[in-house]
């Protein structure tokens, strides 16, 4: 009986040690202050497309030579999913429109779709968190299609840790929502 308890305790200790290195960081809640009227009462936000490195759980930073390296800690949620959810919340708060991530959960179709495709999502060697890419707004009926490029940088202190980078990512997504609201909705 004692031998079985020792085996079970050893197995539990091994499992605990395996998960001990997975420190995860969530982005803090955003609080957009901008208010922009939208031509569309409802918005469906397509899942944000990320570059391959940014789609992983790793938090990436750029070295001075341009090489990308994982910082060590991980994002708390799938980055594409988390950014899509925040973008929908922020667009709703900024415009007053009913916004939701795809698939659209309501009976009627959304008045417009918002699609974001990122080229960069990382902490730079120059001391900023960068989001760059393109956005597309496609009305369901009537209205003009809109698109635009963006490059958003939020300053971070040199040697910033994962919590600071997560806060900068949240701020960058809020600025992206403001950009889309002003230029696309």
C-alpha positions in Angstrom: 0.0 0.0 0.0 2.8 2.4 0.9 4.5 1.6 -2.4 1.4 2.6 -4.4 1.2 5.9 -2.5 4.9 6.6 -3.3 4.3 5.8 -7.0 1.2 8.1 -7.1 3.0 10.9 -5.3 5.9 10.6 -7.8 3.6 10.7 -10.8 1.8 13.8 -9.4 5.2 15.5 -8.8 6.3 14.7 -12.3 3.0 16.1 -13.8 3.3 19.3 -11.6 6.9 19.8 -12.8 5.9 19.5 -16.4 3.3 22.3 -16.2 5.4 24.6 -13.9 7.2 26.4 -16.7 4.0 27.5 -18.6 3.5 31.0 -17.3 0.8 32.7 -19.3 -0.2 36.3 -19.7 -3.6 37.6 -20.6 -4.2 41.0 -22.1 -5.8 43.4 -19.6 -9.3 44.6 -20.4 -9.5 47.4 -22.9 -11.4 50.7 -22.2 -11.8 52.6 -25.5 -12.7 56.3 -25.0 -13.1 57.3 -28.6 -16.6 57.6 -30.0 -17.2 57.3 -33.7 -20.5 56.9 -35.5 -20.9 53.8 -37.7 -22.9 53.6 -40.9 -23.7 49.9 -39.9 -25.8 48.9 -37.0 -24.3 45.4 -36.8 -20.8 44.2 -37.4 -19.4 40.7 -37.8 -15.7 40.5 -37.0 -13.9 37.7 -39.0 -11.2 35.9 -37.0 -8.0 38.0 -37.2 -5.4 36.4 -39.5 -2.0 36.4 -38.0 1.5 35.7 -39.3 2.7 32.1 -38.5 4.9 33.1 -35.6 2.2 35.3 -34.0 -0.5 32.5 -34.3 1.4 30.4 -31.7 1.1 30.7 -28.0 4.6 32.2 -27.7 5.1 35.9 -27.1 7.6 37.1 -29.7 10.1 39.9 -29.6 12.4 41.1 -32.3 16.2 41.3 -31.7 18.2 44.2 -33.0 19.3 42.2 -36.1 15.6 41.5 -36.9 15.5 37.9 -35.8 12.3 36.9 -34.0 12.5 34.9 -30.8 10.0 33.7 -28.2 10.2 35.6 -25.0 9.5 32.5 -22.9 6.1 33.1 -21.3 3.0 32.3 -23.3 -0.2 34.1 -24.2 -3.1 33.0 -22.0 -5.5 32.5 -25.0 -5.1 31.7 -28.7 -3.9 35.1 -30.0 -6.3 35.1 -33.1 -9.3 34.3 -30.9 -8.4 36.8 -28.2 -7.7 39.6 -30.6 -11.0 38.9 -32.5 -13.0 39.0 -29.3 -11.3 42.3 -28.2 -11.8 43.9 -31.6 -15.5 43.1 -31.5 -15.9 44.5 -28.0 -13.9 47.6 -28.8 -15.8 48.3 -32.1 -19.0 47.9 -30.2 -17.9 50.3 -27.5 -16.5 52.9 -30.0 -19.4 52.8 -32.5 -22.4 51.7 -30.5 -23.0 49.0 -33.2 -23.8 45.5 -32.2 -20.6 43.6 -33.0 -19.8 40.0 -32.6 -17.1 37.6 -33.8 -17.8 35.1 -36.5 -19.8 33.0 -36.9 -22.5 35.6 -36.6 -24.7 34.4 -33.7 -27.9 36.3 -34.6 -30.8 35.4 -37.0 -30.4 38.4 -39.4 -27.1 38.9 -41.2 -24.7 41.5 -40.0 -24.9 44.8 -41.9 -21.1 44.6 -42.6 -18.1 42.2 -42.1 -14.8 43.4 -40.7 -11.8 41.4 -41.7 -8.3 42.1 -40.3 -5.1 40.5 -41.7 -1.9 41.2 -39.8 1.7 41.2 -41.1 3.4 42.0 -37.8 2.4 41.4 -34.2 5.5 41.7 -31.9 7.6 43.7 -29.5 10.3 45.4 -31.5 13.9 46.0 -30.6 13.2 49.8 -30.8 10.9 49.7 -27.8 7.4 49.4 -29.2 4.7 46.8 -29.7 3.8 46.8 -33.4 0.6 45.7 -35.2 0.6 46.2 -38.9 -1.5 44.9 -41.8 -4.7 45.6 -43.6 -8.4 45.8 -42.7 -11.4 45.2 -45.0 -15.0 46.3 -44.4 -17.6 44.6 -46.6 -21.3 45.7 -46.3 -23.9 43.0 -46.7 -26.1 45.1 -49.0 -25.5 48.6 -50.2 -22.6 50.8 -49.1 -19.1 50.8 -50.3 -16.4 48.3 -49.6 -13.6 49.9 -47.6 -10.1 48.8 -47.0 -6.9 50.3 -45.6 -3.4 49.5 -44.4 -2.4 50.3 -40.8 0.8 50.3 -38.8 0.3 50.9 -35.1 3.0 51.1 -32.5 2.6 51.4 -28.8 5.7 52.3 -26.8 7.1 49.8 -24.3 10.1 50.3 -22.1 13.4 48.6 -23.0 13.5 45.1 -21.6 9.8 45.0 -20.9 8.4 41.8 -19.6 5.4 39.8 -20.7 2.8 41.7 -18.6 3.9 45.0 -20.2 3.9 43.5 -23.7 0.3 42.1 -23.1 -0.9 45.6 -22.0 0.7 47.1 -25.1 -1.0 44.5 -27.3 -4.4 45.4 -25.7 -3.7 49.1 -26.3 -2.7 48.4 -29.9 -5.9 46.5 -30.7 -8.0 49.3 -29.2 -6.1 51.8 -31.5 -6.8 49.4 -34.4 -10.5 49.4 -33.6 -10.5 53.2 -33.6 -8.7 53.2 -36.9 -11.2 50.9 -38.5 -14.1 52.9 -37.0 -12.8 56.2 -38.4 -11.6 55.0 -41.8 -13.9 52.0 -42.6 -17.3 52.4 -40.8 
